[in-house]
Structure formats: C-alpha cells, structure tokens
Amino acid sequence: MNSEKQRRIEERAYELWEAEGQLHGKHEEHWHRAARDVEAEESARPAAPAKRSPRRAAGRSTANSGSHSRRRNKKPMA
C-alpha cells in the first residue's frame, strides 16, 4: 500500500473513531471501514492522464533540416 493511501485511511479511521465517541476496542472496524471508503473514493475518481514526453524526430538533426534552414538566393538590386 502506498504511503499516501495509508495516510488517508488513517485520517478517515480517526474521523470515524471521533464520530463514534472515541470508543476503545473498535480500531479494526474503523480501519476496515476507512479502507473501504478510501477504495470507493479512488474507484469513483477518474484516473489522471499520463504525462507524455515531447516527440522528437528520430534520426534527424534539427539544425540543418527542413525548409526553414534553406537560404534563398537574393537577386542584387540594380
């Protein structure tokens, strides 16, 4: 389990414990309910889009390729 998820479960279990009057002996019940709540939240939330790396032209040098790097011959003005 990742640390962020465990932290959220701990916080939720603590909230449940406080809401029920801070009764002792129900820590497992609170933990399992909190874990189910966090799982439900995660499954209801849409997945974050994956980051994409910038595209690069394979096998090409960008310094002297393409039409932008070609020089035009200018006619001398009379």
N, C-alpha and C positions, 0 to 999 in steps of 0.2 A: 504494500500500500504506500502511495507517495505521501510525503510529509504534509503537503497542503490539504489533501483529503483527510488525513488523520486529524489535523488541526481543526477542520470544520466539524468532524464527528465529535471531537472532544468538546467544542463550544456548544454544539447542539445538545449533547448529553448533559452538560452542565445546566443549560437553559431548562431542560426537562426536569432535572433534579430540583432546581429552584422553584419551578412552577408547581411541583407536587409537594411543596412544603419541606424540602431538604430532608426527606426521609432516608435513613440509613438502610442498607441491605438491598437496594434496588439498582445498584450500579450496572449490573449486567443487562437488566431490562432497559435501562436508559441508554446504554451503549448500543444495543441492538436496534432499538427504535431510531436512535440518531443515525446509525449507519444506513438503515432503510430510507430515512428521509433524505440523506445526502445522495444516495444512489438514485432516488426518484428525481431529485433536482437535476442531477447530471444527465439522466436519460431524457428529461424533458427539454433540456437546453440544447440548441443546435450546436454542432461541432464547429470549432473555429477553423476558418480556412487555412490551409497550409501555406507557408511562405514560399514564394517562388524565387529562384535565383535568376538574375538577369541573363538573357540569352546572349550568346557570343557566336560570331561566325566561325565555324570550325575550319581550321586550316588556312585562314585568310589573315593577312596583315591589314589593319585598317588604315595604316599610314599612307599607302600609295595605291589604294584600290577604289574603284567606283568612279562615277562621272565627276564627282566634286573635286577630285585631285588633278584632273587633266587641265593643262594650260591651253588657252586659246591663242592662236597667233593673231595679234592685232596688226592691222594694216597701218603703216605710218601715215600720219596726217601730212598733207601737202602744204 
